[in-house]
Amino acid sequence: MPVREVDATPYAASLIEGHRDFGYGLETALADVIDNSITAGATTLQLFANTADEEPYVALADNGSGMAESELIDAMRLGSKNPSDERPAKDLGRFGLGLKSASFSQCRRLSVITRRDGGASCARWDLDRVASRNDWSLELLDQLGGVTGADLLPEQGTVVVWEKLDRLMGGFSQDRNKRTRHINAELARAERHLRLVFHRFLEGKKPPLKIYLNGRALDPIDPMCSYHPATQRDPEEVIQLRNGNVRIRCYTLPHHKKMTLDEWEEVGGPEGHLKSQGLYIYRENRLIIAGGWLGLARQTELTKLCRISVDIPNTMDADWKIDVRKASAQLPPLVRERLKKVVERFVGTSKRTYRSRGQKLVDQTRHPIWNRVQKEGQITFSPNPDHPVFRKYAEQLPEELKAGFYQCIRLIGAGLPIETLHAELTGNAEMVVAEHPHEEDLRQMVYSMADTLLSSGLTIDEVSQTLQSLPVLRDNWYVAKKLIEDFSSQALSR
């Protein structure tokens, strides 16, 4: 069959504009550019953002290996790498599109200045120039004088400069104040992302990567809280596959009471611990998926401290369907089956731990304030009318008032705001706390319960130990301890 060939070269102006819409945000765009710096062996990255000028710009300078002019031209070529080609184990690249597509998503002018062995080169893509010429001619600048960001170039390394920040301006190009505020807000969000995505590099020791934002060093955010002594770690599991090994390790974060408020909020992130539970997938130590169960489990309050790190090599990119942004992935079938078992076991253990703690709060041998009743598939909570405090108070009432008192107690239980509590616990459980009781209320509780426990045959020491286990007293221990000691002294002196 005769075959004819025609020239179907893509229109430069159309195709290059299409590379702006791969779904990058500022945070993922910056991370993609930083990938190149790490692959080039950089140990220091200086991120500069000039947001207040009439023509704002963003520049990222590294002290990596730099490039010769021929390498620079290749790096600026769209699709400079075949994703199926072999690459070094520490190469964080994928398609050879990241530098260009990430940059175009935020700006219309991308300049790359680089120096190696004393020779400096500069190349530039200007989308307005491409649109007017409709060709693929890359600009090479022989003189660096007047080139934005050239003053940031180290003795060896590379500077990536974004100008004409039309996307990053958020539509406020005519209002400098609003534009500046918008860019700074985006940078603040991106800062957290970089601290999280590259936390293993920032924590490294050979030497550690250092990232600076306008001269300020960024500290790592370890989503596993592996530095914390209260974090629980399971042994590592390894799945051996044809294209490499997958390493899995489960972590249970400390309860919020064992962490400072700053630590708790930083690890939970802006969406909180409920949303940040789940799988954390690393590709060559670079985080690409941060939280979520990828269909293996549901996000619940009982599992919000569960996190699982999954490490994969770059040889498995096709198996995991890593996208251009290196911000999404899909579980290969073999890995999904193995992970499903790991998640079921891990999540089940966490739920049992929480439920065990819940049962202790309503242990009938310890006179709970609230009774937990399960009937016909439903669970209700109601005040315990036999609690020593309630019973002692009722005994002091005239007979005609006792029924009304217990009626009030039952109404309190019936009026428990279940839906409101559920909403608060689902979204921000650590902020839901019990109201601090008055000292006189605690005294009444200690003395009423102690009398009851003594009359049931317990010794003074056993009474003291039992009272120490009660949540209300334990949470107000600075007051309760003195009250228990006072009662014990009085009881011994009788």
KOLVEXDREN-309749 format. One record per residue (C-alpha): residue number from 1; x, z, y; residue in one letter. Coordinates in Angstrom, 3 decimals. Example, Ala and Ser with C-alpha at 12.3 -4.5 7.8 and 13.67 -1.06 7.14 Angstrom:
! KOLVEXDREN-309749
pos,X,Z,Y,code
1,12.300,7.800,-4.500,a
2,13.670,7.140,-1.060,s
***
This chain:
! KOLVEXDREN-309749
pos,X,Z,Y,code
1,0.000,0.000,0.000,m
2,1.475,-1.028,3.367,p
3,2.367,1.890,5.586,v
4,2.718,1.727,9.344,r
5,4.571,4.282,11.406,e
6,3.663,5.216,14.953,v
7,5.221,7.643,17.386,d
8,3.183,10.880,17.321,a
9,5.537,13.052,19.319,t
10,3.512,15.964,20.777,p
11,2.891,15.889,24.498,y
12,5.345,18.395,25.941,a
13,3.039,19.599,28.714,a
14,0.212,20.333,26.265,s
15,2.197,21.827,23.402,l
16,4.334,24.130,25.498,i
17,1.217,25.536,27.187,e
18,-0.236,26.176,23.729,g
19,2.757,28.380,22.951,h
20,1.501,30.829,25.560,r
21,-1.479,31.875,23.471,d
22,-0.139,33.354,20.243,f
23,-1.735,36.700,21.068,g
24,1.216,38.510,22.590,y
25,0.762,41.477,24.898,g
26,3.595,42.657,27.111,l
27,4.612,45.247,24.518,e
28,4.841,42.786,21.600,t
29,6.536,40.175,23.798,a
30,9.271,42.601,24.839,l
31,9.706,43.757,21.249,a
32,10.177,40.170,20.073,d
33,12.903,39.544,22.644,v
34,14.600,42.819,21.692,i
35,14.623,41.643,18.054,d
36,17.016,38.879,19.082,n
37,19.292,41.352,20.840,s
38,19.450,43.607,17.759,i
39,20.167,40.618,15.512,t
40,23.011,39.727,17.900,a
41,24.538,43.167,17.324,g
42,23.607,44.739,20.661,a
43,23.966,48.508,20.975,t
44,22.742,48.782,24.572,t
45,19.686,47.114,26.110,l
46,18.902,47.346,29.808,q
47,15.310,46.477,30.685,l
48,14.789,45.937,34.403,f
49,11.385,45.374,35.975,a
50,11.215,44.479,39.644,n
51,7.504,44.916,40.290,t
52,7.334,45.476,44.061,a
53,8.893,42.258,45.390,d
54,6.894,39.273,46.545,e
55,8.205,37.451,43.461,e
56,8.394,40.124,40.725,p
57,10.505,39.546,37.629,y
58,11.492,41.204,34.358,v
59,15.000,41.025,32.889,a
60,16.436,42.243,29.599,l
61,20.233,42.481,29.387,a
62,22.097,43.229,26.139,d
63,25.724,43.683,25.091,n
64,25.373,41.638,21.930,g
65,27.586,38.815,20.699,s
66,26.466,36.339,23.356,g
67,26.270,32.593,22.725,m
68,28.242,29.445,23.276,a
69,26.397,26.722,25.208,e
70,25.502,24.806,22.037,s
71,24.030,27.955,20.493,e
72,22.104,28.670,23.682,l
73,20.552,25.205,23.635,i
74,19.551,25.698,19.997,d
75,18.101,29.144,20.772,a
76,15.972,27.632,23.550,m
77,14.628,24.914,21.254,r
78,11.079,25.600,20.017,l
79,11.076,26.105,16.251,g
80,14.840,26.521,16.058,s
81,14.608,28.233,12.647,k
82,12.872,27.305,9.430,n
83,11.116,30.445,8.162,p
84,11.918,29.460,4.568,s
85,15.694,29.362,5.207,d
86,17.842,32.236,4.029,e
87,19.050,34.536,6.786,r
88,21.227,37.641,7.008,p
89,19.613,40.857,5.767,a
90,19.465,42.355,9.263,k
91,18.057,39.245,10.969,d
92,14.792,40.255,12.672,l
93,13.839,36.658,13.492,g
94,11.205,34.624,11.679,r
95,10.202,31.176,12.996,f
96,12.630,30.544,15.853,g
97,9.676,30.770,18.224,l
98,9.724,34.411,19.296,g
99,11.985,34.213,22.348,l
100,10.111,31.259,23.804,k
101,6.515,32.057,22.820,s
102,6.865,35.744,23.706,a
103,8.317,34.865,27.103,s
104,5.816,32.095,27.866,f
105,2.985,34.531,27.117,s
106,4.029,36.527,30.195,q
107,5.716,34.068,32.554,c
108,6.055,30.418,33.514,r
109,9.825,30.459,33.983,r
110,12.217,31.630,31.287,l
111,15.943,31.769,31.993,s
112,18.584,32.850,29.499,v
113,22.078,33.649,30.728,i
114,24.787,34.360,28.155,t
115,28.520,34.954,27.962,r
116,30.949,34.801,25.065,r
117,34.747,34.707,25.146,d
118,34.720,34.525,28.929,g
119,32.500,31.458,29.119,g
120,29.044,31.803,30.667,a
121,26.053,29.493,30.203,s
122,22.507,29.415,31.534,c
123,19.446,27.508,30.314,a
124,15.915,27.485,31.692,r
125,12.414,26.458,30.772,w
126,10.072,26.080,33.744,d
127,6.550,25.284,32.600,l
128,5.600,23.780,35.953,d
129,8.533,21.373,35.633,r
130,7.550,20.489,32.046,v
131,3.957,19.897,33.183,a
132,5.022,17.517,35.944,s
133,7.526,15.565,33.776,r
134,5.760,15.884,30.381,n
135,9.068,15.852,28.502,d
136,11.264,18.261,26.568,w
137,14.262,18.249,28.882,s
138,15.790,21.735,29.093,l
139,17.512,22.697,32.335,e
140,21.167,23.752,32.099,l
141,22.537,25.547,35.158,l
142,26.283,25.181,35.662,d
143,26.467,27.607,38.572,q
144,25.130,31.150,38.199,l
145,25.173,31.962,41.897,g
146,21.655,32.763,43.050,g
147,20.242,32.830,39.487,v
148,17.975,35.841,39.098,t
149,19.480,38.352,36.676,g
150,22.990,36.879,36.683,a
151,24.359,40.110,38.177,d
152,23.188,41.943,35.037,l
153,25.324,39.839,32.661,l
154,27.974,42.014,30.926,p
155,31.450,40.876,29.823,e
156,29.801,39.754,26.616,q
157,26.105,39.544,25.965,g
158,22.869,37.923,27.074,t
159,20.264,38.320,29.824,v
160,16.682,37.084,29.384,v
161,14.798,36.695,32.666,v
162,11.065,36.223,33.183,w
163,9.881,34.836,36.521,e
164,6.547,33.484,37.743,k
165,4.756,36.327,35.989,l
166,1.294,34.800,36.209,d
167,-0.029,36.454,33.033,r
168,1.527,39.830,33.746,l
169,0.050,39.993,37.242,m
170,-3.428,40.487,35.797,g
171,-5.058,38.220,38.380,g
172,-3.776,40.292,41.326,f
173,-1.252,37.759,42.615,s
174,-2.672,37.971,46.163,q
175,-2.792,41.768,46.348,d
176,0.716,43.178,46.054,r
177,-0.334,46.833,45.701,n
178,-2.861,46.192,42.943,k
179,-0.461,43.789,41.259,r
180,2.321,46.378,41.286,t
181,0.058,49.097,39.894,r
182,-1.168,46.771,37.149,h
183,2.338,45.707,36.086,i
184,3.581,49.303,36.098,n
185,0.635,50.380,33.928,a
186,1.427,47.588,31.457,e
187,5.080,48.644,31.429,l
188,4.127,52.262,30.696,a
189,2.086,51.110,27.709,r
190,4.904,48.852,26.565,a
191,7.393,51.705,26.855,e
192,5.597,53.752,24.213,r
193,5.383,50.702,21.952,h
194,9.145,50.118,22.133,l
195,9.906,53.781,21.478,r
196,7.733,53.578,18.362,l
197,8.633,50.132,17.012,v
198,12.401,50.649,17.307,f
199,12.505,54.376,16.611,h
200,14.753,53.991,13.572,r
201,17.309,52.057,15.613,f
202,17.145,54.597,18.437,l
203,17.685,57.375,15.876,e
204,20.540,55.533,14.145,g
205,24.069,56.781,13.859,k
206,26.255,53.643,13.520,k
207,26.004,53.761,16.576,p
208,22.407,54.273,17.711,p
209,20.695,51.609,19.764,l
210,20.141,52.636,23.379,k
211,17.287,51.123,25.386,i
212,16.958,51.788,29.104,y
213,13.964,51.018,31.301,l
214,15.038,50.763,34.926,n
215,17.991,53.028,34.137,g
216,16.029,55.633,32.152,r
217,16.856,56.062,28.458,a
218,13.963,55.731,26.013,l
219,13.673,58.387,23.305,d
220,12.368,57.454,19.855,p
221,8.883,58.326,18.623,i
222,9.017,58.999,14.891,d
223,5.439,58.534,13.578,p
224,6.359,60.394,10.376,m
225,7.572,63.513,12.230,c
226,10.438,63.510,9.734,s
227,12.461,65.755,12.052,y
228,9.869,68.560,11.911,h
229,10.474,71.360,9.361,p
230,6.726,71.621,8.619,a
231,6.361,67.949,7.656,t
232,5.695,67.451,3.944,q
233,7.519,64.552,2.237,r
234,6.808,63.065,-1.177,d
235,9.580,61.437,-3.243,p
236,10.217,57.768,-2.500,e
237,8.670,55.188,-4.821,e
238,10.124,51.704,-5.322,v
239,8.235,48.543,-6.314,i
240,10.659,45.924,-7.654,q
241,9.433,42.389,-6.984,l
242,10.892,38.912,-7.271,r
243,11.769,38.599,-3.570,n
244,12.951,42.162,-2.998,g
245,12.070,45.818,-3.310,n
246,9.220,47.591,-1.515,v
247,9.935,51.242,-0.732,r
248,7.042,53.676,-0.288,i
249,7.107,57.259,0.939,r
250,4.198,59.557,1.813,c
251,4.292,62.077,4.655,y
252,1.853,64.799,5.670,t
253,2.240,65.717,9.326,l
254,2.237,69.379,10.401,p
255,-0.997,71.008,11.532,h
256,-1.347,70.859,15.325,h
257,-0.866,74.623,15.542,k
258,2.678,74.173,14.201,k
259,3.603,71.660,16.900,m
260,3.839,71.785,20.654,t
261,1.068,70.029,22.549,l
262,3.529,67.368,23.756,d
263,4.751,66.705,20.204,e
264,1.194,66.498,18.875,w
265,-0.023,64.098,21.554,e
266,3.074,61.916,21.405,e
267,2.849,61.387,17.648,v
268,-0.918,60.868,17.801,g
269,-0.633,58.304,20.562,g
270,-3.319,57.259,23.041,p
271,-5.938,56.742,20.286,e
272,-5.302,60.086,18.583,g
273,-4.430,61.113,15.044,h
274,-7.656,59.851,13.527,l
275,-6.737,56.256,14.418,k
276,-3.011,56.589,13.764,s
277,-3.262,57.740,10.134,q
278,-2.439,55.326,7.345,g
279,0.244,52.763,6.541,l
280,3.370,52.181,8.622,y
281,5.031,48.981,7.495,i
282,8.678,48.392,8.388,y
283,10.510,45.097,8.105,r
284,14.275,45.703,8.113,e
285,13.646,49.102,9.784,n
286,11.575,47.475,12.540,r
287,7.965,48.722,12.622,l
288,5.412,45.914,12.415,i
289,2.203,47.754,11.381,i
290,1.484,51.178,12.896,a
291,-1.427,52.908,11.182,g
292,-4.642,51.885,9.464,g
293,-5.257,51.656,5.733,w
294,-5.578,47.844,5.432,l
295,-8.745,48.300,3.407,g
296,-7.274,50.830,0.942,l
297,-9.035,53.909,2.355,a
298,-11.297,55.067,5.157,r
299,-10.085,56.839,8.267,q
300,-11.456,60.367,8.073,t
301,-10.801,63.697,9.714,e
302,-9.609,65.086,6.366,l
303,-6.838,62.471,6.103,t
304,-5.739,62.208,9.725,k
305,-2.342,63.798,8.970,l
306,-1.595,61.299,6.167,c
307,1.011,58.627,6.847,r
308,2.788,56.322,4.427,i
309,5.950,54.385,5.288,s
310,6.316,51.034,3.531,v
311,9.685,49.270,3.838,d
312,10.077,45.567,3.087,i
313,13.039,43.171,3.455,p
314,12.868,39.941,5.464,n
315,13.035,38.010,2.169,t
316,9.367,38.886,1.634,m
317,8.019,37.459,4.902,d
318,6.040,34.692,3.200,a
319,4.598,37.108,0.612,d
320,3.380,39.438,3.372,w
321,2.310,36.577,5.691,k
322,4.247,38.020,8.642,i
323,2.980,36.323,11.813,d
324,4.980,34.909,14.737,v
325,4.587,38.125,16.738,r
326,5.734,40.265,13.782,k
327,2.708,42.427,14.545,a
328,0.467,41.783,11.537,s
329,0.827,41.409,7.797,a
330,-1.216,41.144,4.610,q
331,-0.594,43.112,1.438,l
332,0.550,40.958,-1.491,p
333,-1.735,41.476,-4.543,p
334,0.892,43.321,-6.622,l
335,1.749,45.630,-3.743,v
336,-1.934,46.220,-2.951,r
337,-2.643,47.356,-6.529,e
338,0.293,49.765,-6.550,r
339,-0.385,51.051,-3.048,l
340,-4.037,51.591,-3.887,k
341,-3.050,54.116,-6.545,k
342,-0.559,55.797,-4.226,v
343,-3.127,56.052,-1.443,v
344,-5.868,57.384,-3.741,e
345,-3.586,60.114,-5.035,r
346,-2.174,61.001,-1.627,f
347,-5.516,60.982,0.192,v
348,-7.170,62.927,-2.621,g
349,-4.533,65.656,-2.411,t
350,-4.990,65.915,1.352,s
351,-8.777,66.212,1.060,k
352,-8.514,68.906,-1.600,r
353,-6.141,70.865,0.621,t
354,-8.553,70.765,3.560,y
355,-11.559,71.613,1.411,r
356,-9.716,74.534,-0.142,s
357,-9.067,75.903,3.314,r
358,-12.714,75.389,4.185,g
359,-13.871,77.353,1.167,q
360,-11.680,80.304,2.134,k
361,-13.513,80.497,5.450,l
362,-16.786,81.138,3.653,v
363,-15.497,83.253,0.755,d
364,-18.353,85.585,-0.136,q
365,-15.988,88.460,-0.945,t
366,-14.742,88.522,2.650,r
367,-18.039,88.818,4.512,h
368,-18.091,85.478,6.356,p
369,-19.904,85.233,9.667,i
370,-21.295,81.847,8.544,w
371,-22.721,80.970,5.151,n
372,-22.149,77.494,3.736,r
373,-25.079,76.375,1.593,v
374,-25.212,73.179,-0.464,q
375,-28.678,72.144,-1.626,k
376,-30.120,68.811,-2.747,e
377,-27.032,66.935,-1.633,g
378,-27.022,68.456,1.851,q
379,-24.766,71.106,3.386,i
380,-25.984,73.595,5.957,t
381,-24.299,76.424,7.851,f
382,-26.199,79.503,8.925,s
383,-25.202,82.945,10.257,p
384,-24.767,85.488,7.491,n
385,-27.464,88.155,8.106,p
386,-25.646,90.518,5.715,d
387,-22.464,90.520,7.764,h
388,-21.496,94.148,8.490,p
389,-21.618,93.642,12.265,v
390,-25.145,92.220,12.164,f
391,-26.343,94.759,9.626,r
392,-24.914,97.749,11.504,k
393,-26.503,96.587,14.761,y
394,-29.870,95.999,13.043,a
395,-29.785,99.532,11.596,e
396,-29.617,100.912,15.135,q
397,-32.718,98.999,16.239,l
398,-36.277,100.345,16.134,p
399,-38.146,99.000,13.137,e
400,-40.378,96.753,15.308,e
401,-37.302,94.919,16.772,l
402,-35.434,94.189,13.560,k
403,-37.523,91.156,12.604,a
404,-37.007,89.628,16.055,g
405,-33.257,90.214,15.848,f
406,-32.946,88.394,12.531,y
407,-35.182,85.651,13.876,q
408,-32.706,85.112,16.737,c
409,-29.875,84.962,14.215,i
410,-31.699,82.273,12.212,r
411,-32.432,80.249,15.361,l
412,-28.747,80.223,16.236,i
413,-28.042,78.648,12.859,g
414,-30.882,76.136,13.178,a
415,-29.664,75.164,16.643,g
416,-26.092,74.392,15.546,l
417,-25.220,71.110,17.392,p
418,-24.185,69.178,14.285,i
419,-24.088,65.708,15.880,e
420,-22.089,66.869,18.886,t
421,-19.635,68.760,16.682,l
422,-19.231,65.730,14.439,h
423,-18.504,63.466,17.405,a
424,-15.953,65.883,18.855,e
425,-14.237,66.536,15.522,l
426,-14.083,62.846,14.731,t
427,-12.518,61.879,18.025,g
428,-10.510,64.898,19.129,n
429,-10.595,67.651,16.525,a
430,-7.563,69.559,17.747,e
431,-9.251,70.165,21.103,m
432,-12.287,71.858,19.510,v
433,-11.550,75.591,19.496,v
434,-13.497,78.820,19.116,a
435,-14.257,80.832,22.228,e
436,-12.022,83.888,22.628,h
437,-14.030,87.043,21.902,p
438,-13.911,90.109,24.136,h
439,-11.799,93.013,22.933,e
440,-14.890,95.200,22.536,e
441,-16.461,92.543,20.313,d
442,-13.362,92.517,18.138,l
443,-13.407,96.298,17.987,r
444,-17.013,96.241,16.800,q
445,-16.123,93.721,14.133,m
446,-13.034,95.596,12.908,v
447,-14.751,98.977,12.690,y
448,-18.005,97.660,11.178,s
449,-16.256,95.636,8.507,m
450,-13.692,98.318,7.761,a
451,-16.423,100.908,7.190,d
452,-18.222,98.519,4.855,t
453,-15.071,97.682,2.908,l
454,-14.088,101.330,2.572,l
455,-17.542,102.205,1.277,s
456,-17.212,99.456,-1.332,s
457,-14.162,101.231,-2.822,g
458,-11.223,99.486,-1.145,l
459,-8.185,101.506,-0.046,t
460,-6.964,101.605,3.554,i
461,-4.165,99.143,2.723,d
462,-6.591,96.780,0.994,e
463,-8.964,96.966,3.964,v
464,-6.125,96.138,6.348,s
465,-5.018,93.153,4.231,q
466,-8.581,91.858,3.996,t
467,-9.121,92.084,7.747,l
468,-5.867,90.242,8.397,q
469,-7.171,87.293,6.361,s
470,-10.292,86.802,8.514,l
471,-9.987,83.740,10.781,p
472,-11.530,85.406,13.855,v
473,-9.090,88.299,13.692,l
474,-6.132,86.148,12.692,r
475,-6.689,83.824,15.646,d
476,-6.780,86.838,17.994,n
477,-4.079,88.791,16.218,w
478,-2.416,90.142,19.393,y
479,-5.562,92.282,19.905,v
480,-6.815,92.668,16.336,a
481,-3.554,94.101,15.012,k
482,-3.742,97.114,17.350,k
483,-7.418,97.669,16.497,l
484,-6.712,97.622,12.750,i
485,-3.823,100.049,13.206,e
486,-6.043,102.381,15.259,d
487,-8.768,102.318,12.619,f
488,-6.274,102.940,9.815,s
489,-4.830,105.956,11.664,s
490,-8.289,107.416,12.250,q
491,-9.325,106.834,8.643,a
492,-6.202,108.524,7.288,l
493,-6.706,111.545,9.537,s
494,-10.239,112.186,8.290,r
***
